[in-house]
Amino acid sequence: MNFHKLVLIGLLFQFLDINISGIDIIPDFVGLIIIAYAFSKIKVPYAALGMYCSVLLAISSFIDIWQQTTSFYESTNLWAQIMVIVISSINVLHFACIFYVSKESLKMENGLFPKLFIGSQIIMQLVSAFGMHFPFDEAGIFLIPIVFILFFFYIYFVVFLWKRKNIEKKMYEEMQAESH
């Protein structure tokens, strides 16, 4: 199975939150494990780093299920704030690895989108980290437009991966045809 297809399946688990009686039947950590598996099957630079990031995020997601936490921690809890920043940083690095591995596996340039996507992720993490120190109505002035922009970036990210999945499939089919 190709890298991009596995990443898309993993992202599907992360994006869809279907709850029955408060239980997420499509847990995020399963999607992250699928993405870790995708990284483990490809031999290009930063694939191992991407796999480790996926595993760390899966562990964090699994722990979050049991703690029933939200993304807004009390601003007085320093350790919780540090953990949010560390996990957010790993998440940004995770996306960077996906883009880099995609570029290397297909031997093609990514263009401007990965830089914009990673930049928007960093801005969102900064606003979230500092926004928790303000009342929600004040933080919402910055947070709501950024969430709106990120929504469109994520849609384009899925389209980006879908196109790459098809390119990878075509390359694989051509290699199979040449070998016969």
C-alpha positions in Angstrom: 0.0 0.0 0.0 1.4 3.4 -0.9 2.6 6.0 1.7 0.1 8.7 0.7 -2.8 6.4 0.9 -1.9 5.2 4.4 -1.4 8.8 5.5 -4.8 9.7 4.1 -6.4 6.8 6.0 -4.6 7.9 9.2 -5.8 11.4 8.8 -9.3 10.2 8.3 -9.2 8.7 11.8 -7.9 12.0 13.1 -10.4 14.2 11.4 -13.5 12.2 12.1 -14.7 12.4 15.6 -17.7 10.1 15.9 -18.8 9.6 19.4 -21.3 7.2 20.8 -22.2 7.7 24.4 -19.0 9.8 24.8 -16.8 7.1 23.3 -14.8 8.0 20.1 -15.4 5.0 17.8 -12.7 6.3 15.4 -9.9 7.2 17.8 -7.1 9.5 16.7 -4.3 7.2 18.0 -5.3 4.5 15.6 -4.9 6.9 12.7 -1.5 8.0 14.1 -0.4 4.3 14.3 -1.4 3.9 10.6 0.7 6.9 9.7 3.6 5.5 11.8 3.3 2.3 9.8 3.3 4.3 6.5 6.6 6.0 7.6 8.1 2.6 8.6 7.5 1.2 5.1 9.4 3.9 3.2 13.1 4.3 3.1 13.9 8.0 2.6 15.4 10.6 4.9 13.2 11.8 7.8 10.8 8.8 7.5 12.2 7.4 10.8 11.7 10.8 12.5 8.2 10.9 11.1 7.5 7.5 12.5 8.7 8.4 16.0 6.6 11.6 15.9 3.6 9.5 14.9 4.2 7.1 17.8 4.7 9.9 20.3 1.5 11.6 19.1 -0.4 8.3 19.3 0.7 7.8 22.9 -0.4 11.4 23.7 -3.7 10.8 22.0 -4.3 7.5 23.8 -3.5 9.2 27.2 -5.9 12.1 26.3 -8.7 9.5 25.9 -8.4 8.6 29.5 -7.8 12.1 30.9 -10.7 13.6 28.9 -8.7 16.8 28.4 -9.4 19.7 26.2 -6.9 21.9 24.3 -7.4 24.7 26.8 -5.6 24.0 30.0 -5.6 26.2 33.1 -3.1 29.0 32.6 -1.7 28.4 36.1 -0.7 24.7 35.4 2.8 25.1 34.1 3.4 21.4 33.3 0.2 21.2 31.3 1.3 24.2 29.3 4.7 22.7 28.7 3.1 19.5 27.5 0.8 21.3 25.2 3.8 23.2 23.7 5.9 20.0 23.3 3.0 18.0 21.8 2.2 20.9 19.4 5.8 21.1 18.4 5.9 17.4 17.7 2.7 17.7 15.6 4.3 20.5 13.5 7.4 18.3 13.0 5.2 15.4 12.1 3.6 17.4 9.3 7.0 18.6 8.1 8.1 14.9 7.9 5.0 14.0 5.9 5.8 16.8 3.4 9.5 15.9 3.2 8.9 12.2 2.8 6.3 12.9 0.1 8.7 15.1 -1.8 11.5 12.5 -1.5 9.4 9.4 -2.3 8.0 11.0 -5.5 11.2 12.9 -6.5 9.2 16.1 -7.1 9.0 19.5 -5.5 6.3 20.4 -3.0 5.9 24.0 -4.0 4.8 26.8 -1.6 1.9 24.9 0.1 4.0 23.0 2.6 5.7 26.1 3.8 2.3 27.9 4.2 0.8 24.9 5.9 3.6 24.5 8.4 3.7 28.3 9.0 0.0 28.3 9.7 0.4 25.4 12.2 3.2 27.3 14.0 1.0 30.5 14.1 -1.9 28.4 15.5 0.3 26.9 18.2 1.6 30.3 19.2 -1.8 31.8 19.3 -3.2 28.8 21.3 -0.3 29.0 23.8 -0.6 32.7 24.4 -4.4 32.8 23.9 -5.0 30.6 27.0 -3.9 33.6 29.1 -6.7 35.8 27.9 -10.5 35.6 28.3 -12.0 33.6 25.5 -13.8 36.6 23.9 -10.4 38.4 23.6 -8.5 35.3 22.4 -11.3 34.5 20.0 -10.5 37.6 18.0 -7.2 35.9 16.9 -8.2 32.3 17.2 -11.4 32.2 15.1 -9.9 33.6 11.9 -6.8 31.3 12.2 -9.1 28.3 12.8 -11.0 29.3 9.7 -7.8 29.6 7.6 -6.5 26.3 9.0 -9.8 24.6 8.0 -9.1 25.5 4.3 -5.4 24.5 4.6 -6.5 21.0 5.9 -8.9 20.6 3.0 -6.1 21.5 0.6 -3.8 19.1 2.5 -6.1 16.2 1.9 -6.4 17.2 -1.8 -2.5 17.5 -1.9 -2.2 13.9 -0.5 -4.9 12.6 -2.7 -3.1 13.8 -5.8 0.2 12.5 -4.5 -1.5 9.1 -3.8 -2.5 8.9 -7.4 0.9 9.9 -8.7 2.5 7.2 -6.4 0.1 4.6 -7.7 0.8 5.4 -11.3 4.6 5.3 -10.6 4.2 1.9 -9.0 2.1 0.6 -11.9 4.7 1.8 -14.4 7.5 0.1 -12.5 5.5 -3.1 -12.4 4.9 -2.9 -16.2 8.6 -2.3 -16.9 9.6 -5.3 -14.8 7.4 -7.6 -16.8 
